[in-house]
Amino acid sequence: MKTLSKAVLLTVLAISATGAQAQGADTYKAKCQMCHGADGSASTPAGKAMKVPALATFVKMSESDLIAIVKSGKGKMPAYSGKLTDPQIKDVTTYMLSLK
């Protein structure tokens, strides 16, 4: 019985992680991709026009620093605090880090 409970718990955690990754990807596509690009290279017309840095420049930062940037904005990037929930910001930050 304990083995079954552990298997169910691991399955639920895996599904949750997959769901969070998908939600982060959806938020990225809706809010970030137009400037940062599908691959995070910032090679979009908007990204080039605004001289947006590629996401690779941010991967050395901690997740909490990235969350702060998404919440407060930086340079020409708007603040998303109040526009996205904290879980959405965490999910999109996790997704952004996966693009490195």
SULZIUR-V686505 format. One record per helix or strand of 3 or more residues. SS is the DSSP state (a for helix, b for strand). FROM is the first residue (numbers start at 0). LEN is the number of residues. If there is no record, write none. Layout:
ss=SS from=FROM len=LEN
ss=SS from=FROM len=LEN
This chain:
ss=a from=1 len=30
ss=a from=32 len=4
ss=a from=44 len=5
ss=a from=54 len=3
ss=a from=62 len=10
ss=a from=85 len=13
